[in-house]
């Protein structure tokens, strides 16, 4: 089975084309194509409160290209989810309708709680120790999603308006940072030790810089060393010397700081980085939906 997932984030817009191989047990989710467009809708949404005409047209053009790729793949089904920037843009409804009218792609603007649910749909904790507690963190361009998992069971999830693009626009609220800290500390106090799970583009880039063996956790000392290295370089040096994309080089320091703070607040020394994100969660949801439909059809027959 082939599926397509579109993640319309605050920093970039991504298309993931993925195949699910059911012959494997459990089913194998194989990423085959990932296309990323650095639109940075958050610049408009967090700065002006709306998506500009220029960015709206670029989004339409991007979705048009994605539509052709989805058809060429071809995907059995697709879903397009928009997150923090679009949910804060006053003209999001107009932009969504324009995209659908022009390209046929229907965009769902999801709230923070739903975003956390979709990220959790990857269920990476099923591959980890069922007797441990995990703090699932995704630091994006506009928001940070956190999920607490106690011994294989999701206990709580929350979304906070904290992100790299928002920070660049000077739109961070210290009270939100304090609330996130309280949220993490309270779960640490109640449940004890935990391990971090990091997802999203920022931590994936950091993990590559760490040069940790694939599948091995990233320890807090190595993460701190990378943060210090990033801070010691200018923006241009991060792009040229560290080979970071321009739209990653200016937000990754904020993300690194937030991951480090979250680990400190939770008394965490190690982070697992499965290199998945919202788009991967969308593929899982699509696959599960088609499995349920298949079971219903078999029952009806």
The 8 nearest C-alpha neighbors of each residue, nearest first, counted from 0:
[[1, 19, 18, 75, 2, 20, 74, 21],
 [0, 2, 18, 74, 75, 17, 19, 3],
 [3, 1, 74, 76, 17, 75, 77, 16],
 [2, 4, 77, 16, 15, 74, 17, 76],
 [5, 3, 15, 278, 78, 77, 14, 281],
 [4, 6, 79, 14, 13, 80, 78, 278],
 [5, 7, 13, 80, 278, 12, 8, 79],
 [8, 6, 81, 12, 80, 5, 82, 13],
 [9, 7, 11, 10, 82, 12, 6, 81],
 [8, 10, 41, 84, 140, 40, 141, 39],
 [9, 11, 39, 140, 8, 41, 40, 37],
 [12, 10, 37, 38, 8, 39, 36, 9],
 [11, 13, 7, 36, 8, 6, 35, 37],
 [14, 12, 35, 6, 5, 34, 36, 11],
 [13, 15, 5, 34, 33, 4, 35, 16],
 [14, 16, 33, 4, 3, 32, 17, 278],
 [17, 15, 3, 32, 31, 2, 30, 33],
 [18, 16, 30, 31, 2, 29, 1, 15],
 [17, 19, 1, 29, 0, 28, 2, 20],
 [20, 18, 28, 0, 27, 21, 29, 1],
 [21, 19, 27, 26, 22, 23, 18, 28],
 [20, 22, 26, 23, 19, 27, 24, 25],
 [23, 21, 20, 24, 26, 27, 25, 19],
 [22, 24, 26, 21, 25, 27, 20, 19],
 [25, 23, 26, 22, 21, 27, 20, 28],
 [24, 26, 23, 27, 21, 22, 20, 28],
 [27, 25, 21, 23, 24, 20, 19, 28],
 [26, 28, 20, 19, 23, 29, 25, 21],
 [29, 27, 19, 18, 26, 20, 30, 17],
 [28, 30, 18, 17, 27, 31, 19, 20],
 [31, 29, 17, 32, 16, 18, 28, 15],
 [30, 32, 17, 16, 29, 18, 33, 15],
 [33, 31, 16, 15, 30, 34, 17, 14],
 [32, 34, 15, 14, 16, 35, 31, 13],
 [35, 33, 14, 13, 32, 15, 36, 12],
 [34, 36, 13, 12, 14, 37, 33, 11],
 [35, 37, 12, 11, 38, 13, 34, 61],
 [38, 36, 11, 39, 10, 12, 35, 246],
 [39, 37, 11, 40, 36, 10, 12, 54],
 [40, 38, 10, 41, 11, 9, 37, 42],
 [41, 39, 9, 42, 43, 38, 84, 44],
 [40, 42, 9, 44, 84, 39, 43, 45],
 [43, 41, 40, 46, 45, 44, 39, 164],
 [42, 44, 46, 50, 47, 41, 40, 45],
 [43, 45, 48, 49, 41, 88, 84, 46],
 [46, 44, 41, 48, 43, 42, 47, 165],
 [45, 47, 43, 44, 42, 48, 168, 41],
 [48, 46, 43, 49, 44, 45, 50, 42],
 [47, 49, 44, 88, 45, 46, 89, 43],
 [50, 48, 88, 44, 89, 47, 90, 43],
 [49, 51, 43, 44, 88, 55, 54, 90],
 [50, 52, 54, 53, 55, 49, 43, 47],
 [51, 53, 55, 54, 56, 50, 57, 94],
 [54, 52, 56, 51, 55, 57, 50, 58],
 [55, 53, 57, 51, 56, 52, 58, 50],
 [54, 56, 52, 58, 53, 57, 51, 50],
 [57, 55, 59, 53, 58, 54, 60, 52],
 [56, 58, 54, 60, 59, 55, 61, 53],
 [57, 59, 61, 55, 56, 60, 62, 54],
 [60, 58, 56, 62, 98, 57, 61, 63],
 [61, 59, 57, 63, 58, 62, 56, 64],
 [62, 60, 58, 64, 63, 59, 57, 65],
 [61, 63, 65, 59, 64, 60, 66, 58],
 [64, 62, 60, 66, 102, 61, 65, 59],
 [63, 65, 61, 62, 67, 66, 60, 68],
 [64, 66, 62, 68, 67, 63, 69, 61],
 [67, 65, 63, 69, 64, 68, 62, 70],
 [66, 68, 70, 64, 65, 69, 71, 63],
 [67, 69, 71, 65, 70, 66, 72, 64],
 [68, 70, 66, 72, 67, 71, 73, 74],
 [71, 69, 73, 67, 68, 72, 66, 74],
 [70, 72, 73, 68, 69, 67, 74, 66],
 [73, 71, 69, 70, 74, 68, 16, 1],
 [72, 74, 70, 71, 69, 75, 1, 68],
 [75, 73, 2, 1, 76, 69, 72, 3],
 [74, 76, 1, 2, 73, 0, 77, 3],
 [77, 75, 2, 74, 3, 285, 78, 1],
 [76, 78, 3, 4, 2, 74, 79, 75],
 [77, 79, 4, 5, 80, 3, 281, 76],
 [80, 78, 5, 106, 4, 6, 107, 105],
 [79, 81, 107, 6, 106, 108, 7, 5],
 [82, 80, 7, 108, 85, 107, 8, 6],
 [81, 83, 8, 85, 109, 84, 86, 108],
 [82, 84, 86, 141, 85, 142, 9, 87],
 [85, 83, 41, 9, 44, 87, 86, 82],
 [86, 84, 88, 87, 91, 83, 82, 81],
 [85, 87, 83, 84, 88, 82, 108, 91],
 [86, 88, 85, 84, 44, 89, 83, 48],
 [89, 87, 49, 44, 85, 48, 91, 90],
 [90, 88, 49, 91, 48, 87, 92, 50],
 [89, 91, 93, 88, 92, 49, 94, 50],
 [90, 92, 94, 88, 93, 85, 89, 95],
 [93, 91, 95, 94, 90, 96, 89, 97],
 [92, 94, 96, 90, 91, 95, 97, 98],
 [95, 93, 97, 91, 92, 96, 98, 55],
 [94, 96, 92, 98, 97, 93, 91, 106],
 [97, 95, 99, 93, 98, 94, 100, 92],
 [98, 96, 94, 100, 95, 99, 101, 93],
 [97, 99, 95, 101, 59, 96, 100, 102],
 [100, 98, 103, 104, 96, 105, 102, 97],
 [99, 101, 97, 98, 103, 102, 96, 104],
 [102, 100, 98, 99, 97, 103, 59, 63],
 [103, 101, 63, 99, 104, 98, 100, 62],
 [102, 104, 99, 100, 101, 105, 98, 66],
 [105, 103, 99, 102, 106, 98, 62, 66],
 [104, 106, 99, 103, 107, 79, 95, 98],
 [107, 105, 79, 80, 95, 104, 108, 81],
 [106, 108, 80, 109, 81, 79, 105, 78],
 [109, 107, 81, 80, 82, 86, 106, 85],
 [110, 108, 82, 107, 113, 81, 114, 80],
 [111, 109, 113, 112, 114, 108, 82, 86],
 [110, 112, 158, 114, 113, 115, 109, 157],
 [111, 113, 115, 114, 110, 157, 158, 116],
 [112, 114, 116, 115, 111, 110, 109, 117],
 [115, 113, 111, 117, 116, 112, 110, 118],
 [114, 116, 118, 112, 144, 113, 117, 119],
 [117, 115, 113, 119, 114, 118, 120, 112],
 [118, 116, 120, 280, 114, 119, 115, 277],
 [117, 119, 277, 280, 115, 120, 116, 276],
 [118, 120, 116, 121, 117, 122, 115, 280],
 [121, 119, 280, 117, 122, 118, 116, 283],
 [120, 122, 280, 119, 123, 118, 283, 279],
 [123, 121, 120, 124, 119, 125, 126, 118],
 [122, 124, 125, 121, 126, 127, 273, 119],
 [123, 125, 127, 126, 122, 151, 128, 129],
 [126, 124, 123, 127, 122, 151, 129, 128],
 [125, 127, 124, 123, 128, 122, 129, 151],
 [128, 126, 124, 125, 129, 123, 131, 151],
 [127, 129, 130, 131, 126, 124, 125, 150],
 [130, 128, 150, 151, 131, 127, 125, 124],
 [129, 131, 150, 128, 132, 151, 149, 127],
 [132, 130, 150, 129, 128, 133, 193, 149],
 [131, 133, 149, 193, 150, 148, 194, 192],
 [134, 132, 194, 148, 193, 195, 147, 135],
 [133, 135, 195, 147, 146, 196, 194, 136],
 [134, 136, 196, 146, 145, 195, 197, 133],
 [137, 135, 145, 197, 144, 196, 198, 134],
 [136, 138, 198, 144, 143, 199, 197, 139],
 [139, 137, 143, 254, 162, 136, 142, 144],
 [140, 138, 162, 142, 141, 143, 137, 163],
 [139, 141, 162, 163, 164, 9, 10, 142],
 [140, 142, 162, 83, 9, 165, 139, 161],
 [143, 141, 160, 161, 162, 139, 159, 83],
 [142, 144, 138, 159, 161, 137, 158, 139],
 [145, 143, 158, 137, 115, 136, 157, 159],
 [144, 146, 136, 157, 135, 156, 158, 143],
 [147, 145, 156, 135, 155, 134, 148, 157],
 [146, 148, 134, 155, 154, 133, 153, 135],
 [147, 149, 153, 133, 152, 154, 132, 151],
 [148, 150, 132, 152, 151, 153, 154, 133],
 [151, 149, 130, 129, 131, 132, 152, 148],
 [150, 152, 129, 149, 148, 124, 153, 125],
 [153, 151, 149, 148, 150, 154, 147, 129],
 [154, 152, 148, 155, 147, 149, 151, 146],
 [153, 155, 148, 147, 152, 149, 156, 146],
 [156, 154, 147, 146, 153, 157, 148, 145],
 [155, 157, 146, 145, 147, 115, 112, 158],
 [158, 156, 145, 112, 144, 146, 115, 159],
 [157, 159, 144, 111, 143, 112, 145, 115],
 [158, 160, 143, 142, 161, 144, 157, 175],
 [161, 159, 142, 141, 143, 162, 158, 175],
 [162, 160, 142, 143, 159, 141, 171, 165],
 [163, 161, 141, 140, 142, 139, 165, 164],
 [162, 164, 140, 250, 166, 165, 253, 167],
 [165, 163, 140, 167, 166, 162, 141, 41],
 [164, 166, 168, 162, 170, 163, 141, 167],
 [165, 167, 163, 169, 164, 168, 171, 170],
 [168, 166, 164, 169, 165, 163, 250, 170],
 [167, 169, 165, 166, 170, 46, 164, 45],
 [170, 168, 166, 167, 171, 165, 46, 164],
 [171, 169, 165, 168, 166, 172, 45, 167],
 [170, 172, 166, 169, 165, 173, 161, 160],
 [171, 173, 174, 175, 170, 176, 161, 160],
 [174, 172, 176, 175, 177, 171, 178, 161],
 [173, 175, 177, 172, 176, 178, 179, 171],
 [174, 176, 178, 177, 173, 172, 179, 159],
 [175, 177, 173, 179, 174, 178, 180, 172],
 [178, 176, 174, 180, 175, 179, 181, 173],
 [177, 179, 175, 181, 180, 176, 182, 174],
 [180, 178, 182, 176, 181, 177, 175, 183],
 [179, 181, 177, 183, 178, 182, 184, 176],
 [180, 182, 178, 184, 179, 183, 185, 177],
 [183, 181, 179, 185, 180, 184, 178, 186],
 [184, 182, 180, 186, 185, 181, 265, 187],
 [183, 185, 187, 181, 186, 264, 182, 265],
 [184, 186, 188, 182, 187, 183, 181, 189],
 [187, 185, 189, 188, 183, 184, 190, 182],
 [186, 188, 191, 184, 190, 185, 265, 189],
 [187, 189, 185, 186, 191, 190, 184, 265],
 [190, 188, 186, 187, 191, 185, 184, 192],
 [191, 189, 187, 186, 188, 192, 149, 132],
 [190, 192, 187, 188, 189, 193, 186, 132],
 [193, 191, 187, 190, 132, 266, 267, 194],
 [192, 194, 132, 133, 267, 191, 134, 131],
 [193, 195, 133, 267, 269, 270, 134, 132],
 [196, 194, 270, 134, 133, 135, 271, 197],
 [195, 197, 135, 271, 270, 272, 134, 136],
 [198, 196, 136, 272, 137, 135, 271, 202],
 [197, 199, 137, 276, 275, 274, 202, 136],
 [198, 200, 276, 137, 201, 202, 203, 275],
 [199, 201, 203, 202, 204, 198, 139, 276],
 [202, 200, 204, 203, 199, 251, 205, 254],
 [201, 203, 205, 204, 200, 206, 199, 198],
 [202, 204, 206, 200, 201, 205, 274, 199],
 [205, 203, 207, 201, 202, 206, 200, 208],
 [204, 206, 202, 208, 207, 203, 209, 201],
 [205, 207, 209, 203, 208, 204, 202, 210],
 [208, 206, 204, 210, 209, 205, 203, 211],
 [207, 209, 205, 206, 210, 204, 225, 211],
 [208, 210, 206, 207, 211, 205, 221, 225],
 [211, 209, 207, 208, 212, 206, 213, 205],
 [210, 212, 209, 213, 215, 206, 217, 207],
 [211, 213, 215, 214, 210, 216, 209, 217],
 [214, 212, 215, 211, 210, 216, 273, 272],
 [213, 215, 212, 216, 273, 272, 271, 211],
 [214, 216, 212, 213, 211, 217, 271, 272],
 [217, 215, 271, 270, 269, 218, 214, 272],
 [216, 218, 270, 269, 271, 219, 215, 221],
 [219, 217, 269, 221, 220, 268, 270, 216],
 [218, 220, 222, 268, 221, 269, 223, 217],
 [221, 219, 223, 222, 218, 224, 268, 217],
 [222, 220, 224, 223, 219, 218, 225, 217],
 [221, 223, 219, 225, 220, 224, 226, 218],
 [222, 224, 226, 220, 221, 225, 219, 227],
 [225, 223, 221, 227, 226, 222, 228, 220],
 [226, 224, 228, 222, 227, 223, 229, 221],
 [227, 225, 223, 229, 224, 228, 255, 230],
 [226, 228, 230, 224, 225, 229, 231, 223],
 [229, 227, 225, 231, 226, 230, 224, 232],
 [230, 228, 226, 231, 227, 232, 225, 252],
 [229, 231, 227, 228, 232, 226, 252, 233],
 [230, 232, 228, 229, 227, 233, 226, 236],
 [233, 231, 230, 229, 236, 237, 234, 228],
 [232, 234, 236, 235, 237, 231, 230, 229],
 [233, 235, 237, 236, 248, 249, 238, 232],
 [234, 236, 238, 233, 237, 239, 232, 240],
 [235, 237, 239, 233, 240, 238, 234, 232],
 [238, 236, 241, 234, 235, 240, 239, 248],
 [237, 239, 243, 242, 235, 236, 241, 245],
 [240, 238, 236, 242, 237, 241, 235, 243],
 [239, 241, 236, 242, 237, 238, 235, 243],
 [240, 242, 237, 243, 238, 239, 236, 208],
 [243, 241, 238, 239, 240, 237, 244, 236],
 [244, 242, 238, 248, 241, 237, 247, 245],
 [243, 245, 247, 246, 248, 238, 242, 237],
 [246, 244, 248, 247, 238, 243, 249, 234],
 [245, 247, 244, 248, 249, 37, 250, 10],
 [248, 246, 244, 245, 250, 249, 251, 243],
 [247, 249, 245, 243, 251, 246, 250, 237],
 [248, 250, 247, 251, 246, 234, 245, 252],
 [251, 249, 163, 247, 253, 252, 248, 164],
 [250, 252, 254, 253, 248, 247, 201, 249],
 [253, 251, 255, 254, 250, 256, 226, 229],
 [252, 254, 256, 251, 255, 250, 163, 257],
 [255, 253, 251, 257, 252, 256, 138, 258],
 [254, 256, 252, 258, 257, 253, 226, 251],
 [257, 255, 259, 253, 254, 258, 260, 252],
 [256, 258, 260, 254, 259, 255, 261, 253],
 [259, 257, 261, 255, 260, 256, 254, 262],
 [260, 258, 256, 262, 257, 261, 255, 263],
 [261, 259, 263, 257, 262, 258, 264, 256],
 [260, 262, 258, 264, 263, 259, 257, 265],
 [261, 263, 267, 265, 259, 260, 264, 266],
 [262, 264, 260, 266, 265, 261, 267, 259],
 [265, 263, 261, 262, 184, 266, 260, 183],
 [266, 264, 262, 267, 263, 187, 184, 183],
 [265, 267, 263, 264, 262, 268, 192, 187],
 [268, 266, 262, 265, 194, 269, 193, 263],
 [267, 269, 219, 218, 266, 262, 270, 194],
 [270, 268, 218, 217, 219, 194, 267, 216],
 [271, 269, 195, 217, 216, 196, 194, 218],
 [270, 272, 216, 196, 195, 197, 217, 273],
 [271, 273, 197, 274, 196, 198, 270, 216],
 [272, 274, 275, 271, 198, 214, 123, 197],
 [275, 273, 272, 203, 198, 276, 199, 197],
 [274, 276, 198, 273, 279, 199, 277, 121],
 [277, 275, 199, 198, 279, 278, 118, 280],
 [276, 278, 118, 280, 279, 117, 281, 6],
 [279, 277, 281, 4, 280, 276, 6, 5],
 [280, 278, 282, 281, 277, 276, 275, 283],
 [279, 281, 121, 120, 277, 283, 117, 118],
 [280, 282, 278, 284, 279, 283, 4, 285],
 [283, 281, 285, 279, 280, 284, 4, 286],
 [284, 282, 280, 286, 281, 285, 287, 120],
 [283, 285, 281, 287, 282, 286, 288, 280],
 [286, 284, 288, 282, 283, 287, 281, 289],
 [285, 287, 283, 289, 288, 284, 282, 290],
 [286, 288, 290, 284, 289, 285, 283, 291],
 [289, 287, 285, 291, 286, 290, 284, 292],
 [290, 288, 292, 286, 291, 287, 293, 285],
 [289, 291, 293, 287, 292, 288, 286, 294],
 [292, 290, 294, 288, 289, 293, 287, 295],
 [293, 291, 289, 295, 290, 294, 296, 288],
 [292, 294, 290, 296, 291, 295, 289, 297],
 [293, 295, 297, 291, 296, 292, 298, 290],
 [296, 294, 298, 292, 293, 297, 299, 291],
 [295, 297, 299, 293, 298, 294, 300, 292],
 [298, 296, 300, 294, 295, 299, 293, 292],
 [299, 297, 295, 300, 296, 294, 293, 292],
 [300, 298, 296, 297, 295, 294, 293, 292],
 [299, 297, 298, 296, 295, 294, 293, 292]]
